Amino acid sequence: MKKSRFSEAQIVGILKEVEMGARVSEACRKHGISEPTYYKWKSQFAGMTVSHLAQLRQLQDENAKLKRMYADLALMHHACQASGIARSTLRYRAVARDDSGVITFIQTHMALNPRHGFGLLYDSARHQGKPWGKTVLWRVYCELRLNLPRRGKKRLPARIKQPLQAAGQPNQGWSCDFMADALWSGRRFRTFNVIDEFNREGLRIEVDTSLPAARVIRALNELVEVRGAPRSIRLDNGPEFIAHALAQWAQSKRIALNHIQPGKPTQNAYVERFNKTYRTEVLDCYVFDSLQEVRDMTADWLHRYNHHRPHEALGRIPPVEYRVKLFPNLYF
């Protein structure tokens, strides 16, 4: 079985949060898991909870609730008597706001993108032309308790920055990298990710248990047939990327292979940032039973990433829209 990021005690604690009244979607979002993952945990660990303890906890909660209700009513009655006003005069009926449209939009967006924060939610609302302002979205967002916990930034000493120069046009330079993960059964798999450095567009994510150099060449060949050959490809020094077969293929296509320095992943920062987003929103968010599930979920996410997800470095518009905006006559 795949080693979980959570211990058994933490998993039982998450299940107890839902038992104590929290919504499943809220608990999943808080801990960075998907609802299918929660229900799989429940089927495996639910028997660890003793039923009579749950009943006792429920009775204690009801007793405390009744005591609070009685105390509130007694205090209100005493205050009205002391001030000489009627209890009906004391109560104020607030005018309810119709936030149904905002709530529906937020819940729909978060169901598709459970790891998005308020910034991406607001950018998506603006991109889709929604009429609500930032204040309204933030108020409803907080009322739904969708805030993600912030991690404190680690303070690092000042370093000399050497920023990457983005490509000036589409298909000028690609970046490639590998990732690794495991299915629920523990079976390992890898992904081969390719992006366009110009607009950070995800060109391909190849998923399989083994991705040798021949498979990498085949995936790149299929991309070249659709988009044409790039001028260069940025990659690290993995065994698949330093294979003679890949070098010969690149030479035949007149593509320069720019290998980064060993131990310097920041020199391939574009695809590393893409990998982080892919891991946060797909690999760490869901539990997969088969490779086909990984491929299907990845294909759906890649389409949303390219066509609908606002990108901060591109002026908060999706990668494909950014490319079409600057190069309207270029088609792939």
KAZI-V481048 format. One record per pair of residues at least 6 apart in sequence whose C-alpha atoms are under 7 Angstrom apart, sorted by the first residue. I is the first residue (numbers start at 0). GAP is how many residues later the second one is. Records with the same first field share a line. If there is no record, write none. Layout:
I=GAP / GAP
This chain:
0=183 / 184 / 185
1=180 / 181 / 182 / 183 / 184
11=33
14=27
17=6 / 9
24=10
25=120
27=6 / 7
28=85 / 86
29=118
31=83 / 253
32=251 / 252 / 253
33=251 / 252
36=249 / 250
79=6 / 7
102=37
109=6
112=168
114=165 / 166
116=31
119=190
121=12
122=187 / 193
123=185 / 186
165=31 / 32
166=6 / 30 / 31
167=30
168=29
169=26 / 28
170=25 / 59
171=58 / 59 / 60
172=23 / 24 / 57 / 58 / 59 / 60
173=20 / 21 / 22 / 23 / 56 / 58 / 59 / 60
174=19 / 20 / 21 / 22 / 58 / 59 / 60 / 96
175=17 / 18 / 19 / 58 / 59 / 95
176=15 / 16 / 17 / 58 / 94
177=12 / 13 / 14 / 15
178=11 / 12 / 13
179=9 / 10 / 11
180=7 / 8 / 9
181=6 / 7
182=104 / 105 / 106 / 107
183=103 / 104 / 105
184=104
187=21
188=19 / 20 / 21
189=17 / 18 / 19 / 20
190=14 / 15 / 16 / 17
191=13 / 14 / 15
192=11 / 12 / 13
193=8 / 9 / 10 / 11
194=6 / 7 / 8 / 76
195=6 / 7
196=73
198=120 / 123 / 124
199=119
200=105 / 118 / 119
201=100 / 104
206=88
207=83
211=28
212=27 / 30 / 33
216=29
225=106
226=105
228=24
229=25
230=24 / 25
231=23 / 24 / 25 / 26
232=23 / 24 / 25
233=23 / 24 / 25 / 34
234=23 / 24 / 25 / 33
235=23 / 24
236=22 / 25
249=6
259=7 / 8
287=6
305=12 / 13 / 14
306=11 / 12 / 13 / 14
307=10
308=9
309=6 / 7 / 8
310=6 / 7 / 8
313=8
